[in-house]
Amino acid sequence: MRINCFYQSKFAYTIVPWQIREDLQRIKDSGADILTLNVLEQDHKAANENIRLVLAEAEKVGLETWFVPERWVGIFGGVNDFPSVFTIKNMHTAVRDEKGGILQTEVGPVSSLFHEKTQSFLRKKLKECFKSFGFKGVIWDRPYLPIDGKHTAIDYTLFFEKLNTDLRRQYPSISIYWRNNSHSPTPIDGNASSISDIPTDKIVFFNHQNYISEQTNKMETELAELFKQQPQMFCYYDYPANVVAPQKSMEILEQFLKNHKR
């Protein structure tokens, strides 16, 4: 089983190199194999050096680095509720609702994945991540696939199959994974090998964000139940957002992972 640590937004704004080094060594010592960053559309420009610093430090301690395309074109998930800069600047790509107006989601408008300009933008952003930054994997994190004209779940599936095929052709050694969104209006099957390298039911995403004290106290039992599923990959957040007892939460989680590693 591989252990994947979601290292979210720790590299944004002012970055403290020694804190990054300590973080990544702690994460590696806890048993993680993979470090996954959340990359916004604008991060190739706005956080370029910060991301490169994290990637360099991750390589030193032996962590493979992946990313989630956070809020790209308003479709993909993440820890932040940011609207898509691309969509706002290119409203002609936005999905329309039943009345012909701009469809509004919790994070604003979303672009149609079937619009040529959206697809061109995604290819550009993926090239920045895989070729420029050198990430080894991507997680299509909880895509929100809206009702988009006459397009069906089959159309969405074919879109991701083609996108993944193109990525694997350009970057043969990368990993591609899928994380379902239970609230997506158009759900598709993430278990297909063309969509995800590991079936979604073999990946556990432990989301301990927003935990209150009572939930934190039950974490060890919860983790034990999850590990009974014998997943091929276990994903968790490093110091997740909005937790009553973040230090206790991480101590429980990291000790559990260390014991499991033994």
N, C-alpha and C positions, 0 to 999 in steps of 0.2 A: 504494500500500500504506500502510495506517495502522499506526503503532507505538503499542503499548499497554503502559505500564509498570505492573506490579503493585506498589503501594506498601503493603506489608503490615505492619500493627501499629506503624508509626512514630509514630502519634498516641496510642498507649495510655499511660496513667498520666501521669507528668510530661512535659509538652511544652515544647520549647525553640523559641520562634518563629523566631529567626534561623537555626537549623539547618534548619527546615522550608523557609524561604525559599531557603537555599542549595541544598538538595536539589532543590527543584522547578525552580529555574533551571538547575541542572546537567542534570536530566532533560530539560527542554525543549531545551537546547542540544545534547543528544545526538541529538535528532531525534524525540522522542516527541510524539504528538498527544493521547494519552489517558492519564489517571492513574486507576488502579482501586484503590479501597480495599476492605479486608475489613471488613464490618460485622457484629458479633455482635448477637444478639437484644436484648441489654441496652444496646447502645451509644447508642441515642437518649436514654437517661437518663444512663448512666455516662460517656459520652465526647462529649456533645453539643457543648460549646464547643470541644473539641479538633478534632473533625471539621469544625466550621464554620470554624475557623482555617485548616485545610488547604485547604478548598474556596475560601476567599477568596484565599489565596495562589496557588492553581492558576489561578484566573480572571485574576489579575494577569499571569501569564506566558503565558496563552493555552492552558492545558491543559484539555481537556474531562474531566469527572469521572464515572466509573462506579463500581459497587460489585459485590462478590460477597456473597451472603447467607451468611456463614460459619457453618456448622453449624446453621443454622436447622432446627428440629424434628428434628435429628439426620440429616437427609437430605442436605444440601448439603456440599460440600467446603470447603477452606481450608487455611491453613498451620498452624493450631493444632488440637490434638486435644481440644477442649473438648466436654463433653457439652452437650446442649440443656437450658437451664433450663426452657423451656416443657414439654418432654416429662417431665422429672423432676417438675414440679409437676402434670402432668396425665397420670398414668400410665394412665388409662382410655383415652387416645388411642393408646397404644403398640401397635405391631404384635406379634402373637403368633407363636411358633414352632410347629412341627408338633405339639409335645406340649401346647400350650396355655399355655406359660409366656411370659414377656416375652422377645422377641427381643433378644439382646445383640450389638452390633457393637463394633468397635475403640474407638468413642467413646461407648459406652453404648447405651441404648434409643433407638428412633426412633419418631416418631409417624406414624400412617397419614395419607397425603395425602387419603384418602377419608373421613376423619372431619370432620364439620361444624365442630367446634371448631378443628381444625388449619387448615382453610381460612379460617376467620374470622381466626385469628391471623396467617396469612400476609398476608391483605389489609391488616390493620392495620399490619404491619411494612413492607410495600411502600409504603403511603401515607406513612409516616414518612420513608422514603428518597426517594421521588420528589416528594412535595408539600412536606414540611418541609425536608429537606436540599437538594432541587433537583438530585439526580443526573440525568445525561442518559442513562445506560444501565445495564443489569444483565447479568451473566454467570451463567447457571445453571451453577455450577462443580461438575463431576463429581458429579451427583446419585447417591446410593446408593439405588436403588429396590428394596426388599426384596420377597420373596414375601409378598404381603399378601392372605391369604384366597384368594378366587377371582378376584381382579383380575389382568388380563393386561397385556402390553406395550401393547395397544391402549387399555386403560383409562388407563394412565399417559400415553400420547400425547394422548388426548382431554383429560385433566386439564390438561396444559401448554398445549395449543392454546387451551382456554377461558381459562386464566389469562392467557396472552399477549394474546389478543383483548381481554379486559377492560382490561388495562394499556394497550394501544395506543389504546383508545377513550378512556380517561381522560387519558392523557398522549401525545398523537399524535406528538410529536417524539422520543420516547425510542428507544434502540437496545436490542435483545434478542439475546443470543448464548448458545450452548450449548457446553459443554465435556464431552465424553464421559467416562464412568467405566468403564474396562475391567474393573473388578472388580464392577460392579453386577450383582446376580442377575437383574434384568429390564432388559436393554439396550433402548433405543428409538432410532429414527433421528433424529439431530440435524440432518440435512441438509434436512429439510422446512422450507419458508419459514415455516410456522406455528409452528415451534419456534425457528428461528434466522434472523436477518436475513442472515447469511452462512453458506453450507454449512460444516459442521465441517471438511471436508477442504480448505477454503480458509483456515483459520485455523491458524497455527502457535503452539503454546505451548512456548516454550523453557524447560524446567525445569532450571536449573543449581543447584538446591539439593543439598546433601550431596556436592558435588564434592570429590574428592581432588586432589592436585597434578597427577597424570597426566592427569586429565580436563580440568583447567583449561588445561593446556598444549596440549590439542587443540581448544580452544574455537573458534578462528578457522576451522579446517577444518570443524568441525561447523556453525558458523553459515553458512558459504559453501554447504554442501550444503542446508541448510534454505531459504536464499534462492533456490536454483535451482528450488524448487517454485513460485516466484512467488505466494506467498500474498496474499490480500487484506488480511490482518491478521497482524501479528507481535506476540506477547505475551512479555514477559520479567519477571523479578523484579528489583527494585532491591535490591542487597545481600542476596541470598538467605540463608536460614538454614543454619547448620551447614556452612560451606565452609572448607576448609583455608586458602585464599588469597583471602579476599573482595575485597581491594583490587585484586589482579592480575586477578581474575575480572571485576570491573566495568570496569577499564581496557581490557581486551581487548574486552569487549562494547560499551562506549561508543565506542571508536575505530572498531570495525567499523560501527556504526550511522552515525557521522559520515561515514565514507568512502562508505557506501551512499547517504547523503543527497546527497552531492556529485554 
